[in-house]
């Protein structure tokens, strides 16, 4: 067998011979570059991130992956040499890349140019959504370069590929029948196997299906992020406080709109979530709800994502390429939408921008009692009009389990 060359992710390969020829043929026609335009791509990338400001660690990694394709393809050339022709070349190369190329054993040992010479099966090619995300990141970078004098135009403008399906079709919600299968006592308690180092398997999906919270928003909760907040009638209501905290750099929100208060559903309270938390608080050094989850690549959600998407849904025969843990979020949003709940209440619950400057900028967040009555208490999953899913059959004796 032929030994494959190792991949170094941030390594910038030398330009291939065809590209060197193209540069020689067209260089006499190009306009001379000034000092800023002569800056190498790598330098511009670093300056770009220094000025970028608010970005989650994971977003930085995703953006870097996109921008590194410029270097992988053309070398660390002057930024002013990135032309419309080169953007078209890179776009065609992105369309040939395999998904998960740095992790998949079939491709991880090949560098960028070696992959371009391979005939990758269509089933392994990255999705159009991913290609468009890369092109969008490249376009944002080049806009910054234009605004700061490093180049004259953005060659990636208008490069995204038109998709036949709308964004709402990208992910499926779980049907009520699927939710019944997922949360049936015989399946759920058997596969989640609640033990000291696996509390998250039990609670994170249940919180997801009754709140629509993002995976990492749940996984990164600290004990004091679950608290009682005064409602309209001066009575206190248990809520999740989704907030970014300067003293906790591991907690980063996806957007500014993500900061919000989420009232806790009665089913979670009936399953003993507060009793569970009070038992955890007796552990002197414990700070987070799911401390068994490790922080890797800017997120705490890797373990639950792998368990849920690669194991549990597969075992139940429910997994498709259009569903996963994020489908809980779609389930909550669509469930409330079909009940006729007004969009601004749904947006507030799940942390979406209202798309309205008056609602986004002015006024306080809704009182938790309002969100509870308008949204949370209306999250009731039924397989028929009179038959609800029995989530309470999953109730456990937390005092016995945690001691």
C-alpha positions, 0 to 999 in steps of 0.5 A: 500500500502507498503511504499517504502524506500527512495533512497539516491543517494550517499548512500553506502548500506551494502553488501548483504548476498550472497556477504558476503558469497562469500568473506568468501569463497574466502578470504583465496585464495586471495593475501594480500593487501598492504596499497594502495590496502586497500584504500576504493573505496570512497577514490580512487574515490575522488583522481581520480577526484582530478587528473582528470583535465579538466571535465565539471560538467555534466561529473563529475556527469555522472562519479560519477554515474557510479563509485558509482555503485561499492559502491552500489553493494559491499559496500565501500570495499578496492579497491584491492578487485574488481576482474574480478568476481565482475566486471561480477556481476556488469555488470549483475546488470547494465543490470537489471537497469531501465532507469531514475531510480532516476526520474521515480516514478515507481522506484525512491523510491527503492535502488539499491539492491531492484531494483535487486530483481524486474522484470523490464519490458524490455521496462524500462531497460536502453539502451545498450549504457548507460550500455557501458558508465557506463562500460567505466567510470568504466574501466577508473577509474580502469586504473587510480587505476592500474597506481597509485598502488591501484590495479594490474589489470583493471577488467573492460577491454573488458567488453563492450557489442557489439551492433548490430547497429553502433553509426551513427544509434543511432540517426536519423537526421530529414528528410526535410519533418519533418523539414518542419512540425517542422518549419511551421508557423502554428506549430512553432509560435503557440507552441513556443509562443514568450514572454519575458521569452521564447525567447529560444524556438524560437531561439535555434532550429533555431540556431541548424538547421543552425549551428549544434551547441550542445544544451548547446553551444547555450543555454550558449551563452553570448551577447559578444559571438556573434560578427563580425570577419574579413574575408579574404577580410577584411570584417566582418562576424557575428559569434558565438564564441564558447569558454570556458572562465575562468571568466565564470565557467558556460561555459564548452565545451565538448572537446578541439575541441569544441572551434571554430568560427561558421559563422552565416547563412544568414537565421538567419540574415534575421530573425532578430537575430542581431536586437534581440541581439541589443534590448537585449543589451539595458537591463543594467544588461543583460549578456547572450542571453537566460537569461531566462534559468536556470543553473542546473546540469552543463547545461543551456539546460534542459528547451529547451530539455524538451520542444522540446523532451517531448512536441513539437515533441510529439505534432507533432507526430514526436517524436521517441526514436531515435530523439530529439534536437540532431538530428539537429546536425545529420541533418547538418552533414549529409546534408553537407556530402551528398553534398560532403563537405570535412570532415575536413570542417564539423569537424571544423564547428561542433567542432569534432576532425579532427583525424589528429595530423597535423590538430588538433595541428598545424595551425590556425582555418579556416577563417570564410569566408572559413567555410561560403563558404564551409559549412554554405551557403550550408545548404539549406533545400528542400523538392524537387529540386525546393522547399525550406522550407520557414523559413522566414515566421517565421519572427517577429517584434522584436522591437514590441515584446521586445520594 
